[in-house]
Amino acid sequence: MADRRVSIYVEDLADGVAVLRGNQFRTDHPFRATRQLFGPTVLDVEGKDHSTRKRNWLQDFSRRALASESYRSIIQRSMAEGFADARDHDDLMRLAVYVPNRVILLLLRCEDIDPMKHHERVRPAIAYLETNVKGPGLAEAKAYLRSALFKRDNGLFGGLEPREREAELSLLAVAGSETTTVAMKALLAFWAEDHDGFVRECEDEGVDAFILRLLRRDPPLGLATRYCSGEARVGETTFQKGDIVHVDLVKSNGGCPMSNGSASSDLTFGQGKHSCPGHLLAKAELTLLTERLMAMNRADIVLERTAAAPRPANFRHPSGIALRFAGEARSVA
């Protein structure tokens, strides 16, 4: 008998934690989509080599690694270039795309690749991860991500066999920046739309706690989707084999205390085996951007409203605003 395919949404925090930590809830979309793009990766938590893959990620993106001069210089350089690019194009929101992609490309030793062009080339892959629908340009994006460009000697994932390492490098080349891009857009929007609130929260809580709070109430990923491999009961719901379980991260996080500085109890970066292994890199980039925004004059930026589209379910890109540089602010170094 074939598995049933019933979609069930989980909106309670405790139930969401139970699903993400439950052994009977296994990886599904978007992780099965990543297998189509990259082959097995760290996202395949049931894979026999998952622990080895994740250990390499956690080592390469540890607090110690991110505190090193090499990582800090890459992030600082990317931020400086991102602000310069934003001024050149009179669009501060471009920074949210430029910086995370530039950071990843520099880590991959792909300094010669333009981050905005890179983002355009991988967009069909991002759309596939968002919708699980194979759209135009996907084959080209897949070939690009698996090309020799991203197999350079960069020191990342050195504890893996060549084939395993290539899959993780390809994954990093696209997934390593997209959620950070979404988070940066939300950060920029908050700064522009409620500048007083932005400053007050940063000063009252400190930058680190402020970022955790922002990500908790406005997570860059909206859904964590799992496949139920056998009958399981969570809270008041009984799941059957074949059920597709969508944990709503936005609504689930709504049940998490906002005053707590620790992010361990929310679902922004997953839970257990299903936790994000590169979240500290995103936090480091968001920290530097927050510090730069705190030092900026809000009057130097003009907020323009544009037609807003509904935020996607997975990569929750905000839309509907443009941030232009006012007068002489465009020429400030």
For each residue, the residues with C-beta under 8 A, 3 or more apart:
1:
2: 242
3: 241 242
4: 240 241 242 243
5: 242 243 244
6: 240 242 243 244
7: 243 244 245 246
8: 237 239 243 244 245 246
9: 246 247 248
10: 15 16 19 234 237 245 246 247 248 252
11: 15 16 248 251 252
12: 15 16 235 252 255
13: 16 17 252 253 254 255 256 265 266 267
14: 17 18 235 255
15: 10 11 12 18 19 234 235 237 252
16: 10 11 12 13 19 20 224 247 248 249 252 267 271
17: 13 14 20 21 267 271
18: 14 15 21 22 234 235
19: 10 15 16 22 25 224 226 234 245 247
20: 16 17 25 224 226 247 267 270 271 272 274
21: 17 18 271 272 273 274
22: 18 19 25 232 234
23:
24: 228 229 230 231 232 239
25: 19 20 22 226 227 228 229 232 239 245
26: 45 46 226 227 228 229
27: 31 32 43 44 45 46 226 227 274
28: 31 32 225 226 227 244
29: 32 33 132 225 244
30: 33 34 129 130 132 225 314
31: 27 28 34 35 43 44
32: 27 28 29 35 36
33: 29 30 36 37 128 129 132
34: 30 31 37 38 41 43 129 171 175
35: 31 32 38 39 40 41 44
36: 32 33 128 142
37: 33 34 125 128 129 141 142 145 170 174
38: 34 35 41 145 146 167 170 171
39: 35 163 167
40: 35 44 47 49 164 167
41: 34 35 38 44 53 167 168 171
42: 50 53 54 56 57 168 171 277
43: 27 31 34 171
44: 27 31 35 40 41 47 50
45: 26 27 50 273 274
46: 26 27 50
47: 40 44 50 53
48:
49: 40 52 53 164
50: 42 44 45 46 47 53 54 273
51: 54 55
52: 49 55 56 159 160 164
53: 41 42 47 49 50 56 57 157 160 164 168
54: 42 50 51 57 58 277
55: 51 52 58 59 159
56: 42 52 53 59 60 157 158 159 160 168
57: 42 53 54 60 61 157 168 277 278
58: 54 55 61 62 277
59: 55 56 62 65 159
60: 56 57 65 156 157
61: 57 58 65 66 277 278 280 281
62: 58 59 65 66 280
63: 66 67 280
64: 67 68
65: 59 60 61 62 68 71
66: 61 62 63 71 72 280 281 284
67: 63 64 71 72
68: 64 65 71 72
69: 72 73
70: 73 74
71: 65 66 67 68 74 75 284
72: 66 67 68 69 75 76
73: 69 70 76 77
74: 70 71 77 78 103 106 107
75: 71 72 78 79 103 284 285 288
76: 72 73 79 80 288
77: 73 74 80 81 102 106
78: 74 75 81 82 98 99 102 103 106 285
79: 75 76 82 83 99 285 288 289 292
80: 76 77 83 84
81: 77 78 84 85 98 99 102
82: 78 79 85 86 94 95 98 99 102
83: 79 80 86 87 95 292
84: 80 81 87 88 333
85: 81 82 88 89 94 95 98 116
86: 82 83 89 90 91 92 93 94 95 98 325
87: 83 84 90 325 329 330 331 332
88: 84 85
89: 85 86 94
90: 86 87 324 325 330
91: 86 94 322 323 324
92: 86 95 188 192 301 323 324 325
93: 86 96 97 185 188 321 322 323
94: 82 85 86 89 91 97 98 116
95: 82 83 85 86 92 98 99 184 188 289
96: 93 99 100 181 182 184 185 187 188
97: 93 94 100 101 115 116 119 181
98: 78 81 82 85 86 94 95 101 102 115 116
99: 78 79 81 82 95 96 102 103 115 180 184 285 289
100: 96 97 103 104 176 177 178 180 181 184 282 285
101: 97 98 104 105 115 116 118 119 177 181
102: 77 78 81 82 98 99 105 106 115
103: 74 75 78 99 100 106 107 177 281 285
104: 100 101 107 108 172 173 176 177
105: 101 102 108 110 111 113 115 118 173
106: 74 77 78 102 103 109 110 111
107: 74 103 104 154 156 172
108: 104 105 150 152 154 156 169 172 173
109: 106 152 153 154
110: 105 106 113 118 149 150 152
111: 105 106
112:
113: 105 110 117 118 149
114: 117 118
115: 97 98 99 101 102 105 118 119
116: 85 94 97 98 101 119 120
117: 113 114 120 121
118: 101 105 110 113 114 115 121 122 173
119: 97 101 115 116 122 123 177 181
120: 116 117 123
121: 117 118 140 141 144
122: 118 119 125 126 141 144 145 173 174
123: 119 120 126 127 137 141
124: 127 128 135 136 137 138 140 141
125: 37 122 128 129 138 141 142 145 174
126: 122 123 129 130 174 178 315
127: 123 124 130 131 133 135 138
128: 33 36 37 124 125 131 132 133 134 135 138
129: 30 33 34 37 125 126 132 175 314 315
130: 30 126 127 312 313 314 315
131: 127 128 135
132: 29 30 33 128 129
133: 127 128
134: 128 138
135: 124 127 128 131 138
136: 124
137: 123 124 140 141
138: 124 125 127 128 134 135 141 142
139: 142 143
140: 121 124 137 143 144
141: 37 121 122 123 124 125 137 138 144 145
142: 36 37 125 138 139 145 146
143: 139 140 146 147
144: 121 122 140 141 147 149
145: 37 38 122 125 141 142 150 170 173 174
146: 38 142 143 150 166 170
147: 143 144 150 151
148: 151 152
149: 110 113 144 152
150: 108 110 145 146 147 166 169 170 172 173
151: 147 148 166 169
152: 108 109 110 148 149
153: 109
154: 107 108 109 169
155: 158
156: 60 107 108 165 168 169 172
157: 53 56 57 60 160 164 165 168 169
158: 56 155 165
159: 52 55 56 59
160: 52 53 56 157 164 165 168
161: 164 165
162: 165 166
163: 39 166 167
164: 40 49 52 53 157 160 161 167 168
165: 156 157 158 160 161 162 168 169
166: 146 150 151 162 163 169 170
167: 38 39 40 41 163 164 170 171
168: 41 42 53 56 57 156 157 160 164 165 171 172
169: 108 150 151 154 156 157 165 166 172 173
170: 37 38 145 146 150 166 167 173 174
171: 34 38 41 42 43 167 168 174 175 176
172: 104 107 108 150 156 168 169 175 176 278
173: 104 105 108 118 122 145 150 169 170 176
174: 37 122 125 126 145 170 171 177 178
175: 34 129 171 172 178 179
176: 100 104 171 172 173 180 278 281
177: 100 101 103 104 119 174 180 181
178: 100 126 174 175 181 182 315
179: 175 182 183 220 221 276 282 315
180: 99 100 176 177 183 184 220 281 282 285 286
181: 96 97 100 101 119 177 178 184 185 317
182: 96 178 179 185 186 220 221 315 316 317 318
183: 179 180 186 187 214 215 220 282 286
184: 95 96 99 100 180 181 187 188 285 286 289
185: 93 96 181 182 188 189 317 318
186: 182 183 189 190 214 218 220 316 318
187: 96 183 184 190 191 214 286 289 290 293
188: 92 93 95 96 184 185 191 192 289 293 323
189: 185 186 192 193 318 321
190: 186 187 193 194 197 198 214 218
191: 187 188 194 195 198 293 298
192: 92 188 189 195 298 301 303 321 323
193: 189 190 303 321
194: 190 191 197 198
195: 191 192 198 199 298
196: 199 200
197: 190 194 200 201
198: 190 191 194 195 201 202 293
199: 195 196 202 203 294
200: 196 197 203 204
201: 197 198 204 205 210 213
202: 198 199 205 206 207 210 290 294
203: 199 200
204: 200 201
205: 201 202 209 210 213 261
206: 202 209 210
207: 202 210 211 287 290 291 294
208: 211 212 261 283 287
209: 205 206 212 213 261
210: 201 202 205 206 207 213 214 290
211: 207 208 214 215 283 286 287 290
212: 208 209 215 216 261 262 263
213: 201 205 209 210 216 217 258 261
214: 183 186 187 190 210 211 217 218
215: 183 211 212 218 219 220 263 268 286
216: 212 213 219 253 256 258 263 266 268
217: 213 214 253 254 258
218: 186 190 214 215 250 316
219: 215 216 222 249 250 253 267 268 316
220: 179 180 182 183 186 215 268 315 316
221: 179 182 224 249 268 314 315 316
222: 219 248 249 250 311 312 313 314 315 316
223: 246 247 248 249 313 314
224: 16 19 20 221 246 247 249 267 270 274
225: 28 29 30 244 245 246 247
226: 19 20 25 26 27 28 244 245 247 274
227: 25 26 27 28 242 243 244 245
228: 24 25 26 232 239 240 241 242 243 244 245
229: 24 25 26 241
230: 24 241
231: 24 238 239 240 241
232: 22 24 25 228 238 239
233: 237 238 239
234: 10 15 18 19 22 237 239
235: 12 14 15 18
236:
237: 8 10 15 233 234
238: 231 232 233
239: 8 24 25 228 231 232 233 234 243 245
240: 4 6 228 231 243
241: 3 4 228 229 230 231
242: 2 3 4 5 6 227 228
243: 4 5 6 7 8 227 228 239 240
244: 5 6 7 8 28 29 225 226 227 228
245: 7 8 10 19 25 225 226 227 228 239
246: 7 8 9 10 223 224 225
247: 9 10 16 19 20 223 224 225 226 252 267
248: 9 10 11 16 222 223 251 252
249: 16 219 221 222 223 224 252 253 267 268
250: 218 219 222 253 254 316
251: 11 248 254 255
252: 10 11 12 13 15 16 247 248 249 255 256 266 267
253: 13 216 217 219 249 250 256 266 267 268
254: 13 217 250 251
255: 12 13 14 251 252
256: 13 216 252 253 260 265 266 267
257: 260 265
258: 213 216 217
259:
260: 256 257 265
261: 205 208 209 212 213
262: 212 265
263: 212 215 216 266 268 269
264:
265: 13 256 257 260 262
266: 13 216 252 253 256 263
267: 13 16 17 20 219 224 247 249 252 253 256 270 271
268: 215 216 219 220 221 249 253 263
269: 263 275 276 279
270: 20 224 267 274 275 276
271: 16 17 20 21 267 274 275
272: 20 21 275
273: 21 45 50
274: 20 21 27 45 224 226 270 271
275: 269 270 271 272 279
276: 179 269 270 279
277: 42 54 57 58 61
278: 57 61 172 176 281 282
279: 269 275 276 282 283
280: 61 62 63 66 283 284
281: 61 66 103 176 180 278 284 285
282: 100 179 180 183 278 279 285 286
283: 208 211 279 280 286 287
284: 66 71 75 280 281 287 288
285: 75 78 79 99 100 103 180 184 281 282 288 289
286: 180 183 184 187 211 215 282 283 289 290
287: 207 208 211 283 284 290 291
288: 75 76 79 284 285 291 292
289: 79 95 99 184 187 188 285 286 292 293
290: 187 202 207 210 211 286 287 293 294
291: 207 287 288 294 295
292: 79 83 288 289 295 296
293: 187 188 191 198 289 290 296
294: 199 202 207 290 291
295: 291 292
296: 292 293 300 301
297: 300 329
298: 191 192 195 301
299: 326
300: 296 297 325 326 329 332
301: 92 192 296 298 323 324 325 326 329
302: 323 324 325 326
303: 192 193 321 322 323
304: 321 322 323 324
305: 320 321
306: 319 320 321 322
307: 320
308: 318 319 320 321
309: 319 320
310:
311: 222 316 317 318 319
312: 130 222 315 316 317
313: 130 222 223 316
314: 30 129 130 221 222 223
315: 126 129 130 178 179 182 220 221 222 312
316: 182 186 218 219 220 221 222 250 311 312 313
317: 181 182 185 311 312
318: 182 185 186 189 308 311 321
319: 306 308 309 311
320: 305 306 307 308 309
321: 93 189 192 193 303 304 305 306 308 318
322: 91 93 303 304 306
323: 91 92 93 188 192 301 302 303 304
324: 90 91 92 301 302 304
325: 86 87 90 92 300 301 302 329 330
326: 299 300 301 302 329 330
327: 330
328: 331 332
329: 87 297 300 301 325 326 332
330: 87 90 325 326 327
331: 87 328
332: 87 300 328 329
333: 84
